């Protein structure tokens, strides 16, 4: 059964991993996957570096996921990719037994104004894959509840999402969104626009102060709701979260350790409440960014009741 079909029957649980940059990280990843598999995820996705710089590592991680007993979903971007290069890479994924993908444009290379490849948009990639491979791939596409930072308006972004569906996409993986009222508005708006694809919600655990701010502002342009802002303020690392230690690694803030611990504890609770709200809205899946860690994610799943182990 396709993942998109399974989502129409029940809410799925899945994780996102990334290819480690070090040999040690790669060696530790099978253990992480083994721990995550205790929660019987319907799939695990693996990110794909801009321009395919780590495509080899991506394929290796996909095989780890496949060997662990669940569906690997590879991210795939058009950055610096030609039609022939895309065709060859996707043929290799099929040969590896990987037939699920998240079709993305990817981040424009620094100093460039285009993707430096044959396609400029994920919509083009979706159509190309359908035309070249038919139904051999199940295709997920990104959805931005607050609108993609490169799109001129939310309405335009929703129109593009409808185009992705018309070009053959199967389901949506959402970008980060902490503004639940905005998410509700977006969910209603895409349905009014005729987007019927299942919605799998991307959730990033709130564990680290600097990483949270960086992910929201530098990459996604997300609104941080008042609750999250207060959480950060209560545990602010002076002089700032991005420069909280001196050259010798000693924290400037005398309460550094306490704040880091408290932020993580409160962040996990915040994440669990967010998952509760998404589930109450009837979303079709929860896609947890595991950040290549399993302990914190396990705590979130256990405390949220996403999976009851038998």
Secondary structure, 3 states (H helix, E strand, C coil): CCHHHHHCCCCEEEEEECCCCCHHHHHHHHHHHHHHHHHCCCEEEECCCHHHCCHHHHHHHHHHHHHHCCEEEEEEECCCCCHHHHHHHHHHHHHCCCCEEEEECCCCCCCCCCCCCCCCCHHHHHHHHHHHHCCCCEEEEEECCCCCCCCCCHHHHHHHHHHHHHCCCCEEEECCCCCHHHHHHHHHHHHHCCCCCEEEEEEECCCCHHHHHHHHHHHHCCCCCHHHHHHHHHCCCCCCCCCCECCCCCECCCCHHHHHHHHHHHHHHHHHHHHHHHHHCCCCEEEEECCCCCHHHHHHHHHHCCCCCC
